């Protein structure tokens, strides 16, 4: 290899359009919006980390952290009413069913 070859390689390394992986998908920057996009951009700001990989990891982490039960107030109220109805159908008074449900949801 001569000096010209090294200069060509060095100029390609400085080029942002260099694609090391031919078959790698090219996601649109619009994918990084909202809280996930903010976290991804902040994580990749001064590092060599891929912001799309950070976004995917953040989504997976938050899914595991939140768990299976959606925690919105409307969903919790719906689950309470459903549990009260089932207990009432099984013979509990509505007052007793409500107290059981209140104790169950207070423990969580």
N, C-alpha and C positions, 0 to 999 in steps of 0.2 A: 504494500500500500504506500502510496506517495502522500505528500503533504496536502495535495488537492482533495484526495479522498477523505482525509481527516477533517478538513475544513467543511466539506459537504455534509459529513455526518454531524458535525458540531452545529451547523446551521439548521439541520433537520431537528435536532434535539431542542433547539430554542423555539421552533415553530409550534404553536399551539394546536395546529391542525393535524399534527402527527398522530396517526392511529396505530397503536401497537398491536391491537387485536382487531383483525379484519371483521370478524363476525360478532363483535360486541354490539349490543343494542345502543342506540343513541337516544336517550330520553329527552323529552322537551323540557326546557327550564321552567315552563309553566307548571310542571309536576310539583315543584317545591313552593307551595303556597300555604298560608295559615301557620299554625303552631309548628307543624311538622317541618315546613320549609324554613321557618326561623331557626329551629334547632339544627337542622341539617347545614344551613349556611354558617351558623355560628361554630359548629363543630369542624367544618372544613376550611374555616377562614385562614388560619395560619399553619395548616398541616397539609399533608399529601392525601388525606382521607377523601374518599369519594362522597360527595354530598348525597347522592342517591342511595348509597349503601347506608349512610348514617340515617337517612329518612326511613329506610326499610327496617333497620334495627330499632329505631325509636317507635315505630308503629307496632312491631312485635313486642317490645318491652311494655308499652302502654296496654296492649291487649292482655298480657299476662298480669300486669299490675291491677287492672280493673276487674279481672275475673269474669265469670260467666254471667253474672246477674247485672243487667243494666241498672244503674243506680239513679236514674232520674226520678224525681218526686212523683210524676204521673205513673210510672211503672211500679213504684213501691206502693202507692195508694191502690193501684189495681190489684196487686198481689195480696194486699191486706184484705180488700173486699172479697176476693176469691176465697181466701182462707176462712174468713168469717162465715161465708155462705156454706162452705163445706162442713164446718163444725156445727153450724145451725141445722143443716140437713141430717147430721148424725145424732141429733137429739140434744145438743147443748142449747141453753137459752142464748139469745142474742147478746145479752150483757156479759154472760160468762165467756162466750166465744170472742167478744171484743177484748176482754181482759187477757185471755190466752194469747191472742194475736199481738196485743200491745207488749206483753212480756217477751214474746218470741222476737219481735222486731227490735226491741230495746236491747236485747242481748247481742245483736250483731253490730 
